[in-house]
Amino acid sequence: MNAIIERWVRTSRRELLDRVLIWNQRQLPHALREYERFSNLHRPHQGIANVRPLKPLPEPITDPDQLARPNIHRRDRLGGVLHEYEHAA
């Protein structure tokens, strides 16, 4: 378990804490919770087919028009430090 926690701390530090200036003790838990949600719900992980831990794989895109002109939406989290991308419905 030590190696898993060390990797999570290193990743959260590199992707979040090195890019954000934390002003007070209330902001740090908020930023870490938001990063944890981003990491577990949106960010791809190395696993079976890079599936996200808490969500199933999305349906594959088979429509040629949709492949030629993808409609992708970006959602910023933590003031633009983290970005989520997804296909529009």
N, CA, C and O of each residue as an XYZ file, in Angstrom:
356
protein
N       0.820     -1.196      0.000
C       0.000      0.000      0.000
C       0.864      1.260      0.000
O       0.441      2.304     -0.495
N       2.047      1.166      0.541
C       2.913      2.325      0.596
C       3.238      2.849     -0.803
O       3.232      4.059     -1.026
N       3.520      1.953     -1.740
C       3.859      2.370     -3.104
C       2.664      3.030     -3.791
O       2.842      3.984     -4.548
N       1.465      2.542     -3.541
C       0.263      3.125     -4.151
C       0.046      4.546     -3.644
O      -0.230      5.454     -4.427
N       0.170      4.734     -2.352
C      -0.019      6.065     -1.773
C       1.079      7.015     -2.246
O       0.809      8.177     -2.549
N       2.313      6.524     -2.308
C       3.402      7.374     -2.785
C       3.161      7.816     -4.218
O       3.445      8.961     -4.569
N       2.643      6.926     -5.046
C       2.361      7.298     -6.432
C       1.231      8.323     -6.511
O       1.300      9.262     -7.305
N       0.179      8.147     -5.684
C      -0.938      9.099     -5.684
C      -0.463     10.470     -5.218
O      -0.837     11.488     -5.799
N       0.353     10.499     -4.177
C       0.872     11.773     -3.674
C       1.735     12.442     -4.735
O       1.614     13.647     -4.956
N       2.605     11.680     -5.396
C       3.470     12.253     -6.427
C       2.644     12.795     -7.597
O       2.919     13.881     -8.107
N       1.629     12.030     -8.017
C       0.793     12.466     -9.138
C      -0.028     13.693     -8.770
O      -0.085     14.647     -9.546
N      -0.661     13.689     -7.610
C      -1.471     14.843     -7.201
C      -0.594     16.074     -6.998
O      -1.016     17.195     -7.281
N       0.593     15.871     -6.523
C       1.503     17.002     -6.354
C       1.908     17.584     -7.709
O       1.909     18.802     -7.889
N       2.254     16.707     -8.667
C       2.699     17.165     -9.981
C       1.553     17.805    -10.773
O       1.742     18.849    -11.397
N       0.372     17.189    -10.752
C      -0.731     17.670    -11.582
C      -1.567     18.768    -10.933
O      -2.265     19.504    -11.631
N      -1.505     18.889     -9.605
C      -2.376     19.852     -8.936
C      -1.592     20.855     -8.101
O      -1.645     22.057     -8.361
N      -0.877     20.378     -7.116
C      -0.293     21.279     -6.132
C       0.854     22.119     -6.688
O       1.114     23.209     -6.177
N       1.543     21.640     -7.719
C       2.593     22.451     -8.332
C       2.023     23.563     -9.202
O       2.758     24.467     -9.600
N       0.735     23.515     -9.503
C       0.101     24.496    -10.385
C      -0.840     25.450     -9.661
O      -1.313     26.419    -10.254
N      -1.117     25.188     -8.389
C      -2.109     25.966     -7.652
C      -1.451     26.571     -6.420
O      -0.678     25.907     -5.730
N      -1.756     27.820     -6.151
C      -1.301     28.462     -4.932
C      -2.403     28.308     -3.891
O      -3.489     28.867     -4.041
N      -2.123     27.557     -2.850
C      -3.096     27.308     -1.781
C      -2.979     28.441     -0.769
O      -1.900     28.693     -0.234
N      -4.102     29.129     -0.505
C      -4.081     30.286      0.374
C      -4.318     29.946      1.843
O      -3.725     30.575      2.719
N      -5.178     28.960      2.130
C      -5.495     28.676      3.533
C      -5.843     27.200      3.710
O      -5.855     26.435      2.745
N      -6.121     26.813      4.939
C      -6.395     25.408      5.246
C      -7.738     24.937      4.711
O      -7.922     23.735      4.523
N      -8.668     25.824      4.462
C      -9.957     25.415      3.888
C      -9.834     25.089      2.411
O     -10.553     24.226      1.907
N      -8.938     25.763      1.713
C      -8.797     25.564      0.274
C      -8.106     24.247     -0.057
O      -8.438     23.625     -1.066
N      -7.159     23.806      0.759
C      -6.416     22.579      0.471
C      -7.319     21.349      0.423
O      -7.258     20.621     -0.568
N      -8.164     21.063      1.440
C      -9.048     19.884      1.320
C     -10.011     19.979      0.143
O     -10.325     18.968     -0.486
N     -10.485     21.197     -0.160
C     -11.392     21.366     -1.312
C     -10.675     21.004     -2.606
O     -11.221     20.279     -3.439
N      -9.458     21.503     -2.778
C      -8.697     21.216     -3.992
C      -8.372     19.732     -4.101
O      -8.454     19.166     -5.190
N      -8.008     19.097     -3.002
C      -7.683     17.670     -3.028
C      -8.919     16.811     -3.305
O      -8.827     15.810     -4.017
N     -10.077     17.192     -2.748
C     -11.316     16.445     -3.037
C     -11.682     16.569     -4.504
O     -12.073     15.585     -5.133
N     -11.557     17.769     -5.056
C     -11.878     17.983     -6.469
C     -10.931     17.183     -7.363
O     -11.359     16.602     -8.360
N      -9.645     17.155     -7.007
C      -8.686     16.368     -7.780
C      -8.990     14.877     -7.652
O      -8.859     14.136     -8.626
N      -9.391     14.434     -6.469
C      -9.739     13.020     -6.283
C     -10.938     12.641     -7.149
O     -10.934     11.581     -7.775
N     -11.964     13.491     -7.193
C     -13.120     13.228     -8.059
C     -12.701     13.172     -9.525
O     -13.123     12.284    -10.265
N     -11.873     14.121     -9.934
C     -11.374     14.154    -11.315
C     -10.590     12.874    -11.623
O     -10.760     12.277    -12.686
N      -9.743     12.465    -10.696
C      -8.895     11.299    -10.913
C      -9.715     10.011    -10.989
O      -9.431      9.140    -11.811
N     -10.723      9.890    -10.138
C     -11.496      8.645    -10.090
C     -12.629      8.580    -11.097
O     -13.004      7.490    -11.530
N     -13.181      9.716    -11.479
C     -14.353      9.687    -12.349
C     -14.068     10.023    -13.801
O     -14.814      9.592    -14.680
N     -13.023     10.771    -14.082
C     -12.828     11.210    -15.468
C     -11.500     10.770    -16.071
O     -11.462     10.316    -17.215
N     -10.451     10.895    -15.345
C      -9.110     10.656    -15.877
C      -8.914      9.195    -16.252
O      -9.247      8.317    -15.456
N      -8.384      8.905    -17.442
C      -8.126      7.505    -17.800
C      -6.980      6.928    -16.972
O      -6.034      7.631    -16.619
N      -7.083      5.658    -16.676
C      -6.080      4.977    -15.875
C      -5.533      3.785    -16.644
O      -6.172      3.286    -17.570
N      -4.363      3.337    -16.260
C      -3.810      2.125    -16.848
C      -4.522      0.943    -16.219
O      -4.338      0.655    -15.036
N      -5.303      0.286    -16.981
C      -6.056     -0.858    -16.513
C      -6.603     -1.588    -17.720
O      -6.047     -1.494    -18.814
N      -7.655     -2.293    -17.533
C      -8.279     -3.003    -18.639
C      -8.868     -1.967    -19.588
O      -9.851     -1.306    -19.252
N      -8.285     -1.823    -20.750
C      -8.736     -0.894    -21.797
C      -8.775      0.555    -21.319
O      -9.583      1.339    -21.817
N      -7.926      0.924    -20.371
C      -7.868      2.280    -19.806
C      -9.219      2.760    -19.290
O      -9.535      3.945    -19.406
N     -10.010      1.873    -18.732
C     -11.327      2.228    -18.221
C     -11.171      3.048    -16.937
O     -10.265      2.810    -16.138
N     -12.058      4.002    -16.760
C     -12.063      4.786    -15.535
C     -12.563      3.898    -14.406
O     -13.423      3.050    -14.644
N     -12.066      4.057    -13.201
C     -12.417      3.138    -12.126
C     -13.900      3.050    -11.800
O     -14.393      1.955    -11.528
N     -14.624      4.154    -11.818
C     -16.009      4.142    -11.352
C     -17.040      4.280    -12.458
O     -18.223      4.460    -12.172
N     -16.617      4.199    -13.724
C     -17.564      4.317    -14.830
C     -17.263      3.270    -15.888
O     -16.106      2.891    -16.069
N     -18.286      2.797    -16.591
C     -18.044      1.844    -17.681
C     -17.474      2.554    -18.908
O     -17.476      3.782    -18.987
N     -16.995      1.774    -19.846
C     -16.471      2.333    -21.091
C     -17.594      2.994    -21.887
O     -18.713      2.480    -21.890
N     -17.336      4.113    -22.559
C     -18.366      4.742    -23.389
C     -18.611      3.916    -24.650
O     -17.785      3.098    -25.054
N     -19.752      4.152    -25.247
C     -20.087      3.461    -26.489
C     -19.160      3.933    -27.605
O     -18.853      5.123    -27.672
N     -18.709      3.046    -28.478
C     -17.838      3.472    -29.567
C     -18.602      4.316    -30.591
O     -19.806      4.139    -30.775
N     -17.905      5.218    -31.242
C     -18.503      6.086    -32.255
C     -18.383      5.370    -33.598
O     -17.282      5.063    -34.055
N     -19.525      5.112    -34.220
C     -19.530      4.392    -35.493
C     -20.026      5.246    -36.650
O     -19.849      4.865    -37.807
N     -20.635      6.381    -36.373
C     -21.156      7.260    -37.418
C     -20.001      7.995    -38.089
O     -19.257      8.697    -37.405
N     -19.820      7.858    -39.423
C     -18.701      8.525    -40.105
C     -18.726     10.052    -39.990
O     -17.672     10.682    -39.910
N     -19.934     10.658    -39.981
C     -20.017     12.115    -39.849
C     -19.502     12.583    -38.490
O     -18.842     13.616    -38.378
N     -19.817     11.807    -37.477
C     -19.380     12.156    -36.131
C     -17.866     11.985    -35.984
O     -17.227     12.709    -35.220
N     -17.301     11.033    -36.711
C     -15.855     10.841    -36.669
C     -15.127     11.959    -37.409
O     -14.040     12.366    -37.000
N     -15.715     12.457    -38.491
C     -15.081     13.506    -39.284
C     -15.129     14.856    -38.569
O     -14.163     15.617    -38.618
N     -16.243     15.156    -37.908
C     -16.405     16.419    -37.198
C     -16.852     16.155    -35.763
O     -18.040     16.258    -35.459
N     -15.928     15.819    -34.894
C     -16.334     15.510    -33.515
C     -16.796     16.770    -32.775
O     -16.221     17.846    -32.933
N     -17.822     16.613    -31.987
C     -18.356     17.693    -31.165
C     -17.907     17.433    -29.728
O     -18.517     16.643    -29.008
N     -16.846     18.102    -29.330
C     -16.248     17.841    -28.024
C     -16.430     19.060    -27.136
O     -16.199     20.194    -27.555
N     -16.852     18.805    -25.896
C     -17.020     19.866    -24.908
C     -15.931     19.753    -23.861
O     -15.555     18.656    -23.447
N     -15.428     20.906    -23.436
C     -14.426     20.949    -22.372
C     -15.039     21.583    -21.143
O     -15.711     22.611    -21.231
N     -14.804     20.963    -19.992
C     -15.270     21.504    -18.724
C     -14.057     21.745    -17.837
O     -13.283     20.824    -17.577
N     -13.890     22.975    -17.375
C     -12.770     23.312    -16.505
C     -13.138     23.036    -15.056
O     -14.267     23.273    -14.626
N     -12.159     22.527    -14.311
C     -12.332     22.307    -12.879
C     -11.195     22.992    -12.147
O     -10.090     23.115    -12.676
N     -11.461     23.428    -10.957
C     -10.500     24.155    -10.124
C      -9.949     25.379    -10.850
O      -8.741     25.615    -10.863
N     -10.834     26.138    -11.442
C     -10.432     27.380    -12.082
C      -9.586     27.205    -13.326
O      -8.824     28.103    -13.684
N      -9.704     26.076    -13.985
C      -8.978     25.851    -15.223
C      -7.706     25.050    -15.070
O      -6.989     24.853    -16.051
N      -7.398     24.577    -13.863
C      -6.208     23.751    -13.663
C      -6.432     22.357    -14.238
O      -5.537     21.786    -14.862
N      -7.617     21.816    -14.027
C      -7.970     20.493    -14.547
C      -9.005     20.670    -15.650
O      -9.889     21.519    -15.540
N      -8.903     19.878    -16.707
C      -9.838     19.947    -17.829
C     -10.436     18.573    -18.075
O      -9.731     17.564    -18.065
N     -11.750     18.544    -18.297
C     -12.438     17.306    -18.686
C     -12.956     17.495    -20.104
O     -13.545     18.526    -20.427
N     -12.736     16.507    -20.935
C     -13.216     16.533    -22.320
C     -14.186     15.378    -22.529
O     -13.939     14.262    -22.071
N     -15.302     15.651    -23.228
C     -16.245     14.585    -23.541
C     -16.996     14.929    -24.820
O     -17.121     16.093    -25.201
N     -17.488     13.891    -25.466
C     -18.275     14.078    -26.679
C     -19.645     14.608    -26.294
O     -20.241     14.163    -25.313
N     -20.132     15.548    -27.060
C     -21.472     16.090    -26.813
C     -22.499     15.091    -27.293
O     -22.264     14.359    -28.255
N     -23.618     15.060    -26.638
C     -24.680     14.114    -26.999
C     -25.375     14.522    -28.269
O     -26.295     13.837    -28.716
